[in-house]
Amino acid sequence: MKGPRPLGIVIKLGTSSIIDATSHEPLIATLSLIVETAVRLRKEGHRVVIVSSGAIGVGLRRMDVEHRPKHLAKLQALAAIGQCRLIGLWDSLFSHLRQPIAQILLTRNDIADRTQYLRAQNTFAELFDMGVIPIVNENDTLAVEEIRFGDNDTLSAITAAMVHADLLFLMTDVDCLYTKNPRQHPDAEPIEVVEDINALEADISTPGSALGTGGMSTKIVAARLATSAGVTTVITRSSTPDNLVQILAHIQATQGSSLLQKSSSFASLPAAAAAPAAPAAAPSLSSSMTLTKPPLHTRFLPWAEPVRDRSFWILHGLAPHGTVFVDQGAYQALMERAGLLPVGVVDIEGPFSENDAVRIVVVDRKPTTAAAASSAAAEGSTATPTVAPPSLVASGTEVGRALVKYSSTEIARIKGHRSRDIKGILGYVTSEYVAQREHISLFQRKDSRPASPSLRDKDRDHHRVSPNQKASAVAVESPLHKVEGLTLNESSSTSAGES
């Protein structure tokens, strides 16, 4: 009997997983186990990607610098020094097992352009066809705050979505998520499966390490992002990477129906095409492994209706340049697959240019005009529009992202007007829509809503309500830094973490 089809697997390793925090020496034993595990998975036919931090850590060791500097230029110089040595180390270890690898360095700018995003996908597909394991890292040599992913947890989630991976392994210094900090509370219980991140009650007091930028909270956000794209996400211990094989076998046995039948953009691989998608198929790794309890890990189940391709790219591949505030009627029209008309726009926050990405935030109009605005938002429709109830979404909620057809200056002039009035106001018409429907992607309102994080937003209130709306709208707390709906125990910060 043939085993299940090969899977797409992304393995994310933080700096402290592969670099000693004190000496800055590479953890050769751990790295060797990771290489052996990745090669074993590759020989089983799986498509493997490694997202590896550590360039700055290796650079610190090479230049005998004791502490991670804060000056950006020095960090970038250390990243340039360390990256070549890091990839050389990976290549040396993989070459012992005759496994070719490739280096891929990314920033947000590299995927902000749709053509470049598709080319990156094609590059990954070709590398998989050639049997190569890509090693991905953020391009710290060039990246600045405006174009950073923020941490490699986010990068790994976006990479997993880009290649339509089946599984994302976030390797950290703990076995799994716990209900409490297990170092302080002996009664802490492991959280093995998470179906709805919004209902999660976990301890995320593990901070980022001295070398890294992430922590357990960034892994939760990455899990939210990856699962929204249909990727099963696993948090497990990095010091025992060979556990991945047992965890994978367990997932194949318990989640086989949804995991093995999942469509993949790279299912054209010969092995994948030939493999049946039978839920009861025995895993090819080791049937006996599925009969025993797997190593501790936390598994986040993927969304049943994932966000894919262009919609995911608009939501998470682009850095928004501003905000368009719309009324409830306009939002309902968007939910019904209509474009965004200027009559539904309440206000804007910029500046931004034509074709830039913006946030879409719902706010309430004044009661005297709400019904008229809701009706007008469906302008051009022959059917009688349904007025959105006030509880459709909370005022001040970010509901999606869009690529706009007009600049912030132009939208400020045409907001609240009908499309037929655009020419009289501007003297020209680029489009009857502020944003066409194919250029709009909405966050799903069921279960968990993902958000693409960015560390730079800690000091910037991207989601503040415009001055004209402060009296009637609730200020928006940026979803880029808040895992919406989670009950997070952050009071303790004694346990060490990593990025």
C-alpha angles and dihedrals in degrees: 000000000000119000126237121291118278115270135220108244127186118192116196119200123188126213095258089051092065105018126061108242094219107036096025088224117146113257094238095181092054093043091051092052090049091051092049091049094047092049091048090052090046092052088053086061098256120142105238129196124180119205104199130188121188108094094117092042091054089045090055090055094046093052095036092239110160102203134033106259123230097214109103097217092052092048090052091048091051089048090053091050095044100042096066091048092046095052089043089056092049091047092049093052095045092046090064086066093040092245116145118219136190132210120230119181117190141184128178089260089062092062100030090085110072093218092052090047091055091046090053089052090050091050091053091048092051092048090052090050089053092050093246126147110223117218108208128195137159112263096245091171091069104019120107129178094276095056103031123115085218097231137006092251087070092042091053092051092050090046091050090052092045093056094037091240122188097213137026118195114200104198115206141155096269131063096237145319117304132201088236137008101287092205090063103026117051089192092062111130126211119244106223104174129024116193098170119026090198089065094047118124107187142143111252097167090124104112129200117279127251088261101038136060103217139068139177093297091060089052090055090052091046089051090052090050096046097044090052086061092051097261119139105227126207130191113201143146118290096205091068103044092159086073087076090077093055093043091050092050090050092050091048089054098044102031097030098121095059098028101048097043093050113123118239132199088222097047087116089088108118094239092048094050093052097048118095120233097226116149092214096052114127115247114253095223102067127323092204092060092066091058094064131060109273124232115282114282141141116239123198112203117226125245115269090226105034127197108245146183116335095012092052091046092053092047100043111007096064130065108227116235098197147339135267113202114210134182127247092260092055090049092052089051089052090051087055091055097259124138124251110266122198091242089068095052115102101178144333137224119204158052101248136143136229112292092018120134116251138178119250112220124182118222134168123257122217110285092246093061103029097092093047092048093049091052094044092051089075092054114160093028117122091207122083106258120236112235110236115241115243090247095058089110131340115269111261095031120143105228104175150320133267143185105233128219094210136046123251090257092053095045090050088060099044100038113124093017130110120256092248089063095057096090092050091051101040101021091236140049122227093171138340087237131069084213127004117232095246088059094052125085122184129205110245111252095211123093113326123010114208124219128193107234128219124183092214091068091070089086098033126072099215092166103050114136114248117262092254091057102044093098096055106024133070114240111252119238108214112257086205088081106021123073096217116232098005123135099217124186103213100154094102124060104166098107115089119240140180144210 
